[in-house]
């Protein structure tokens, strides 16, 4: 039976026993303020690793979404970053502006170990 796509994304809280050992080097790390001012730009840094960066094993993509409180259709796609193995490191900084509080999600893709998710709540004042 086919699984729902969301069931294929690993998190440190929900990963099968055979892959949980990869959580530390594959779960994105989100650095962002816990509280921001409405409509004011702020920085978000997303990193993955330490992780190999070779053609045969590397982080290939990072996708960022925002689940906005009170929005009917969620999440909002914020950014997608494609990384060239051997050249681009999984270390990106974005400048965001929010109007409402919610949850920021980062999902990374490793060509050997699949999709891994992290999330961070951000309050807008």
Order of alpha helices (4+ residues) and beta strands (2+ residues): beta-alpha-beta-beta-beta-beta-beta-beta-beta-beta
